[in-house]
Amino acid sequence: MLPEPPPHPRRIVYLGSPELSVAPLEALLAAGYEVPLVVSRPDKRRGRRGRPEPSPVKAAALGRGLAVSDRAADAVDAGADLGVVVAFGQLIRLPVLEALPLVNLHFSLLPRWRGAAPVERAVLAGDERTGVCLMALEEELDTGGVYRRAETAIDPDESVDELRTRLVELGIGLLLDALATGFGPAAPQLGEPTYAAKLAPAELALDWARPAAELSRIVRVGRAWTTVDGRRLLVWRAAPVPAADAPGADPGAGAASGPGSVSGTLVRTGEGWLRLDEVQPEGRARMTATTWLRGVRPAGELRLGT
């Protein structure tokens, strides 16, 4: 039996790594909780000869003068009442779980989208709603009981970064409320689990034979890409346009001869059009699609995915 959170913890070990984990740490400190230790992933090298760089959470912790470690086992000896985990990025082993009560903020409506990329997978799947769960940590991945949950609609134009920011704010509210009023019993997860594996770069490639609605969801994840004459083009902002609303929308009409062909900032897809709003050519800064198209000046028909 793993230890349960105490009713009013004051000393909290914090385990997190990416940028999204910084705000909950700052919220704990602002609320007056003592954080004797922050545990984050080891430093990573950036570039071919780059120096090791700390995670965003480690950088924030050092800026606050907090003690930092990259070993979860060090949490056991920190003298804390509770451990709070937010996107730590590593499985926490049983000896630590048995020695210290641990709770986790997970950004989905469990048991849907257990795993590393729940926000991305919810958007890619076209989910209309998602949420945050404050849950007990167990040795298995995201299987623990849920103390609190908050649900929200997913805006059809919302990027993953924008949605994640909202979910973090919801999660902070859940966490601070539980710390102040008590966690209570954890409710078991009900329903069929789905798993949110980390995205591979190939999953962000835009296949112009797919419907525009699906492609727009890939763009909303971030770093979606296609090619133009063998050079990569990132697509940062785009929106689906129904075929009936786009000029020359019939397949084969005018310059729009098939999936991936461009008419203005509209790209023909397997179903409907995708309007490009913001792109980034290889080796250049982000720009509007209109600016990019003016600079391309193709001799003939411009096609993406070539």
N, C-alpha and C positions, 0 to 999 in steps of 0.2 A: 504493500500500500504506500503510495507516494504521499509526502506531506502536503497538507492543504495550506492555502494562504492564511496568515494570521489576521485577526479582525482589524487591527490598526497598525500596519507596518510603518516604520519611520525611516529605516535604513534600507536602501534598495540598490542592489547591483543591477546595472543596466547592460544588456547585451544587444548590440546592433551594429550595422556596418554602413549601408548606403545613405544617400542624402535624405530619403524619406524618413529615416530613423532619427534624424537630428531633432526635429520638432518635438517628438514625445520626450526626449531627454531634456530639452530646454523647458518643457512644460512641468516636468517633475521638479526640476531645480527651482523654477519660478513659484511652484506651490509650496516650497519649503522642505521638500524631502531631502534627506542626506543621501548622497551617492558616493559610497566609499570606494567603488571600483567600477570602471567601464571596461567591458570586454568587447573587442572588435576584431575583424579579420586582420591577418598580417599585412604589412605594407606591400604594395605592388609596384613593380617597375613600369614606367610609362615610356614608350618609344624604345628604340634599339639600345640606346646607351643611357636611358633616363635613370635618374635617382629613384630609389624607393619612395613612394608617396603614401601617406596614411589614408585610411578610409575617411569619408566625411564625418562619421561619428567620432573617430579617434581625434581628428583635427579639432572638432568642437570641444571634446573633453579636455584636451591639452590646453586649449584656449581658456578654459575655465579653471585650470589648475587641478584637474581630477587625475587620480591614478588610473592607468590604462594597462591592460594586458591583452594578449592575443590567445590566451588559453582559458577555455571555459572552466577547467578544473580549478582555476584560481578563485572563482566565485565562492567556492566552499569556505575558504578561510578569510573572507573579507569582513566577517562579522555582521552580515546583513540579515534582515528579517525576511526578505523576499527578493527574487530575481524577476526582472521584467525583460522580455525578449521581443524585439521588433526587427524583423528581417535581418537576423544575425548571419544567416547564410551557411551555417554548419549544424549538423545534428548534434544534440547534446546527449552525452552518454548517461547510462543508468546511475553510476556512482554519484554524479552531480545531481541528478533528479532526486535521488534518495536522500541527499544531504541538505538540500535547500528547496523550499517551495518556489516554483517557477510558473509564471503566467506568460501568455503570448498574445500579441495583437496580430490577427490574421485577416487579410483584406479580401474576404469573400464571405458568402453565406454558406458555411460548412453544413453538410459534407461536400457541397459543390466546390470544385476547384481547390482541392488540397494540393500543396506543392509550391514550387518556386515562383511561378508567374501567374498568380490568380487574376490580377487586374487585366493583364494582356489577354489571357484566355477568355475571360468574360466578354471583352470587347470583340475579339475575333469570332466568337460563337454567336454574336448578335444578341446576347442576353439583354433583356430590358431592365433588369434590376440586379443590384449586387449589394454588398454591405461589408460590415466589419464584425468579427467575432473576437471577444476577449475570452480566451480559452485556457484550460489547464494544459500543461506541457506533459507529454508522454514520450516514451522511447520511440514509438512508431510515428510516422510523419503525419502531423495535423489530425490526430485521432481523438484528442482529449475532449472532455466535456466542456460545455460553453457556459460561462458565467453571465455574460452580457452580449447582446447583439444589436446592431443598428442597421437598418435597411434604407436604400436610396435608389431612385431611378437613375438609369444611365442615359444621359442626353445623347441623341443620335449624332450630334456634331462634336461631342466632347472627346478630346484626345485622352490617351492613357495617362499622360502627365497631369492633365487637369483633373481627371477623375481620381487619380491617386492622391492628389493634394486634398480633395474633399474628404476622401476616406480616412486620411491621416487625422484630419480635424475631428471627424466623428469618433475615431478610435481614442484620441486623447480624452474626449469627453467621457467615454465609457471607462477608461482607466482611472481617471481622477475620481469619478463617482464611486467606483468600486473600492478604491483606496480609502475614501472618506467614510463610506457607509457600510463597508463590509462586502465581501465577495459572495457569500451565501453558497448554496449547493450548486454544483455544475451540472447542467442538463446534458444528457447524452445526445450525440448527434443522431438525427433521424433522416433516413432517405438513402438513395443510391449515391455513393461517392463518385466524383469525377476528379481527374488529376491534371494539374497545371504544370506540365513540364516546361523547363526553360526553353525559350524560343531559339531556334537555329537561324543563322542569317538567311538560309535558303527560303525560310518561311516568310520572309519579308520581301521577296522578289514579287513584282507585279506581273502576273500572267494575264495578258490583255484578252485572252479568250474567256476569262471568268466574268461574272456579272459585275457591273459597276458598284453595286451595293457591297459586295464582298471586298472589292479592291479598296473602297473607301475605309473599311474597317481596318485593313492592313495599314493604310496610311496613318490612321489614328493611333496605332501602336507606336509609331516613330521609327525613323530610319528605313522606311520603305524605299525600294530602289527598282530602277529599270535601266536599260541601256539605250544609247543613241550612237549609232556607228561605232559600237564596241566600247564606248566610254560610259562609265556609270553616271546615272542621274538620280539623286535622292529626291523623293517627293515628300515634302513636309506637310503640306495642306492641300486637300482636294475634297470634292463633294460629288456625289452621284447626281446625274441629271437624267430624268426619264427620256427615252428616245423620242417620244412625241413632242417634247419641249425643245429639242435641239435642231438647229438648221441642218438640213442634209442628213437626217438621222437614219434614213434607210440604208442598209448595208449596200455598198457599191455606189452610193451617190457621190458625185463630185470627187473631192480629194479624199473623202473618207471611205476607202475601199475595203476596210476590214478592221478587225481588232488591232489596236495599237496605232492606228493612223490618227493624225491630228488635224482638226479644223479649228483655227483660232486656238483657244486654250482648252478645247474639248477633245478628249481622246475617246475614240470608238472602242467599246469593249464587247465582250460576248453578249451582253444584254444592257442596253442603255449606253450612256456616255459618262465619262468621269471628267469633271472640270478641274484642271490644275490651277491651284492658287499660289502656292509657294514651292519652289524647287531649289536644288543646289547642284550645279554641274560639278563634275570631278575637278578638284583643285581650286574651286572658287567658293565665294561666300553664298549664303542663302539669298534668294531674290524672288521677286514676283515671277510667275510663269510668263506674263506678258513681256517683261524685260528680257527673260531668257529667250523667248521666241524671236524677239527682234534681233538678238545677237546671233541666232543660229543661221538664218538666211539660207535655207536649203535650196539646192538647184532644182529639185523636183519635190515629190511628195515626201513629207517628213513622217517617219514611222518610229515608234518607240518599241523597245524590245529587240533591237537589231544590233 
